[in-house]
C-alpha cells in the first residue's frame, strides 16, 4: 500500500530531478560569435558578493574577540569603556582606535583597529558594488513561446 508520505517523497524526487534538468549552466561570454538562438546578458557575480561578505564577517568576528580581550584586561576597573565601540561594524574599530581606553592597552591596537576598519569597509564596498552593478557577461538561450493549433483546440509550445 502506497502511503501519503511515499507519494510526497516520490513527488519531491521528481521535482528535484525536473529542476536539476531545467537548470541552465552559466557560460561566460569571452567574445566572438554567439551560438544560434542565444544572447548575452549581464548578471551579478554572486560568488564575489558572497566572498566579500565572508571577509567582512571574518573581520567582524575578530573584532568581537578584540572587544572581549579589552573586557578581560579591564576586568571592570576601567572607567572609560570606549573599546566597546569595536562591536559596531565598519566604523566602530576606527572610532575605538582613537579612544583613550584602547591607547592604554597598547598603541599597536590603534594601528590594528584602523587597518581592520579599512578591511571591513573595503569588503562591504566590494559586496555592495558587486551586488548593485552586474559585472559578468553570460550567454543565455533565447526563450520562445508559440501558440499552435491542435485538433482539440490550441496548444502552447515553449522553449527555454
C-alpha positions in Angstrom: 0.0 0.0 0.0 1.4 3.4 -1.0 1.2 5.9 1.8 0.9 9.6 1.6 4.5 10.0 2.7 5.7 7.7 -0.1 3.8 9.8 -2.7 5.2 13.0 -1.3 8.7 11.6 -1.4 8.3 10.5 -5.0 6.9 13.9 -5.9 9.8 15.6 -4.2 12.4 13.4 -6.0 10.6 14.1 -9.3 10.5 17.8 -8.7 14.3 17.8 -7.8 15.1 15.9 -11.0 13.0 18.2 -13.1 14.5 21.3 -11.5 18.1 20.0 -12.0 17.4 19.1 -15.6 16.0 22.5 -16.4 18.7 24.5 -14.6 20.9 26.1 -17.2 24.6 26.5 -16.6 26.0 29.9 -17.0 28.5 30.1 -19.8 30.8 33.2 -19.6 30.9 35.2 -22.8 34.5 35.9 -23.7 33.9 37.4 -27.2 33.4 36.1 -30.6 30.3 34.8 -32.4 27.3 33.6 -30.4 25.7 30.2 -30.9 22.3 30.3 -32.6 19.2 31.3 -30.5 21.3 32.9 -27.7 22.1 36.3 -26.5 24.4 38.0 -24.0 23.2 39.2 -20.6 24.9 41.0 -17.7 24.5 39.2 -14.4 25.6 39.8 -10.8 28.6 37.9 -9.7 27.1 36.2 -6.7 30.4 34.5 -5.8 32.1 37.9 -5.4 29.3 39.2 -3.2 29.5 36.0 -1.1 33.3 36.2 -0.7 33.3 39.9 0.2 30.6 39.3 2.8 32.6 36.3 4.2 35.6 38.6 4.5 33.5 41.2 6.3 32.0 38.6 8.7 35.5 37.2 9.4 36.9 40.6 10.4 33.8 41.4 12.5 34.3 38.1 14.4 37.9 39.1 15.1 36.6 42.5 16.3 34.3 40.8 18.8 37.3 38.8 20.1 39.3 42.0 20.4 36.5 43.6 22.4 36.3 40.6 24.7 40.1 40.9 25.3 39.5 44.5 26.2 36.8 43.4 28.6 39.1 40.8 30.2 42.0 43.1 30.5 39.9 45.9 32.0 38.1 43.5 34.3 35.6 46.1 35.3 38.2 48.5 36.7 38.2 50.8 33.7 36.0 53.9 33.8 36.3 54.5 30.1 34.8 51.6 28.2 35.2 53.1 24.8 36.7 49.9 23.4 33.1 48.6 23.3 32.8 50.7 20.2 34.6 47.9 18.4 31.3 46.0 18.4 29.9 48.5 15.9 30.5 47.1 12.4 32.7 49.1 9.8 33.1 52.4 11.7 33.5 51.1 15.2 37.1 50.0 15.0 38.2 53.3 13.5 36.4 55.3 16.3 37.7 53.0 19.0 41.3 53.3 17.7 41.4 56.9 18.8 39.9 56.4 22.2 41.9 56.5 25.5 41.0 53.1 26.8 42.4 51.4 23.6 45.5 53.5 23.8 46.1 52.4 27.4 46.0 48.7 26.3 48.8 49.2 23.7 49.3 51.8 21.0 49.6 48.9 18.5 45.9 48.2 18.9 45.1 51.6 17.3 47.0 50.6 14.2 45.4 47.1 14.2 41.9 48.6 14.6 42.4 51.2 11.9 43.6 48.6 9.5 40.6 46.4 10.5 38.2 49.3 9.8 39.7 49.7 6.3 39.4 46.0 5.6 35.7 45.9 6.8 34.9 49.0 4.7 36.6 47.6 1.6 34.7 44.2 2.0 31.3 45.9 2.4 32.0 48.3 -0.5 33.1 45.5 -2.9 30.0 43.4 -1.9 27.7 46.4 -2.5 29.2 47.3 -5.8 29.2 43.7 -7.0 25.6 43.3 -5.9 24.3 46.5 -7.5 26.4 46.5 -10.7 26.2 43.3 -12.7 29.7 42.6 -13.9 29.8 39.3 -15.7 28.5 38.7 -19.2 27.0 35.3 -19.8 25.5 33.5 -22.8 21.8 32.8 -22.4 19.4 30.8 -24.6 16.6 32.7 -26.1 13.1 31.9 -24.7 10.3 31.5 -27.2 6.6 30.7 -26.8 4.4 29.6 -29.7 0.7 29.1 -29.9 0.0 26.0 -32.0 -3.4 24.9 -33.3 -4.3 21.3 -32.5 -7.3 19.1 -33.2 -8.8 19.7 -29.8 -8.2 23.5 -29.8 -5.0 25.4 -29.1 -1.7 24.2 -27.6 1.3 26.1 -26.3 4.9 25.2 -27.2 7.7 26.8 -25.1 11.5 26.7 -25.4 13.7 27.9 -22.6 
